[in-house]
């Protein structure tokens, strides 16, 4: 437990939660979150599918995090399957937690969401002010609609509420901290012997009759690991729009567009408001509603009697994001707030005027007009940047449509090749690797999540007649024309193609078994009463190993391998004057025999700062433990089906 606390306390609790609670946009993507493919699911959680594409992205994301160590640690079927199941369980946990948060009714008010969004730097202009045009353009470039983005942010904020509620209920006992300090400062004296796996790996020879039998046997028992789905590769011409930064416009072009479209450059009326909120949901019972209405009426009376609106907002408003600012909501335009709220706000005409009580979906409000800007046409100078963008976009669109027409016509005229098509349009013919037919795995990134592409590839004209496809419009605004390059039917790789892979696996397994067997023999001689020096007699004489000693090893010591150090501190302390023996298989494949000779507990008086850090570590640990337990509870009562077979399709 101590090691768990120490390892988990290297960062804020949010790092842990990201893996379990927050919807994984980093690897699932916007498309996956808002357009879930209900077929080919790897799991179904209370009726909601987790798609194979979600699993594929999560699998690859976590595999990438392991880097070059992945193949080393997950080299056996057993370990690789365990990794797959861990990825699948993480996705199940994410879906369970999202459903639970929704069931709890945790939600974020529009005002709070608005406040958060307006503080995002990407949505602000050069003066640090929220820019609605920039906001919409940024979301479009990310593939979000405003509703999708706001839903995602609300989900994140609701998750944070859940985390904060757990943190608020946790506490740490003083004896926990004291015991932790004692254990953290514990020292251990060890002798250890490292038996290298390479020694035994070099002695394994599979290039003989017994080796051939082993290879064939492994192949027959693990054929599913060598399954090849039906795959294709393609040639394609990928069309994108021209970069508009290189387009130069004259002042005359800009002025002509302004004069012809002056009605399009109206500035929206906007107002700066402050409000006081007394919360009452639309479905609240009558007593709650009546109490809230009476409270807001009393506040209105106090304002009428001369009390400051700003002071009363700080004292009484239940909008936590604006109360401390005197209720200041900053500038708003039509369409940004609750409709009833906006109607009342935009009916105010004089600065400083205050509305009557307003009922919205969130409760009862008093609204104060702080400032206003009337709408109307903006000047040519103020419109120049916007017009420039519009005209450049028109030029880009015109050239793009001309290019598409050229490609489409030429691909039809010369239907058995893309070379002439590319030459006519001054484009490149790209080539893909082989990719999976059923799920499109391994497709070029720019063509993924495009059902129309797969439909065209496996159409009769392209797959069997060898013709060029029609021009395919992609969901991101780009387009592609393609033809088949290679087609492979599904099946199992022949043993000759995977022979080297199997030999490496068998060599690793046999070397590991031999190394562990040698280490266990040393431990047996030690437990039988043989001295450490004499115990070396159980090893081959040509194996050049010797005992090493490490005194006063600490939990953070760097004198030995980190895994070895951590496992040493998991060995139960021996009786006084006795030794304890333990065999440890390292991730490298080497086997270490450890003799634990002594354990020393050093009592150290920690500073107040260190005590506070320890308190925080334990609070984080308790929060993580609660979340883990809660997820186990949700898992136990949920209706969950898992398709392990589908997860094996991800290679």
Secondary structure, DSSP 8 states (H G I E B T S, - for coil): -HHHHHHHTTS-HHHHHHHHTS--HHHHHHHHHHS---SSEEEEETTEEEEHHHHHHHHHHHHHHHGGGHHHHT-SHHHHHHHHHHHHHHHHHHHHHHHHHHHHT----HHHHHHHHHT-GGGB-TTS-B-HHHHHHHHHHHT--HHHHHHHHHHHHHHHHHHHHHHHT----HHHHHHHHHHHT-EEEEEEEEE-HHHHHTT---SSHHHHHHHHHHHHHTGGGGEE--EEEEEEEEE----GGG----HHHHHHHHHHTGGGGEE--EEEEEEEEEE--TT--HHHHHHHHHHHHHHHHHHHTT--HHHHHHHH---TTTGGGTTEEEEEETTSS-HHHHHHHTT--STT-B---EEETTEEEEEEEEEEE--EE--HHHHHHHHHHHHHHHHHHHHHHHHHHHHHHHHHHSTT-SHHHHHHHT---EE---EETTT-TT--GGGTT-HHHHHHHTSHHHHTS------EE-TTS-EEEEEEEEEE--EE--HHHHHHHHHHHHHHHHHHHHHHHHHHHHHHHHHTT--HHHHGGGS-TT-----EEEEEE-TT--SS-HHHHHHHTTS----TT--EEEEEE-TTS-EEEEEEEEEE-------HHHHHHHHHHHHHHHHHHHHHHHHHHHHHHS-EEE-HHHHTT--
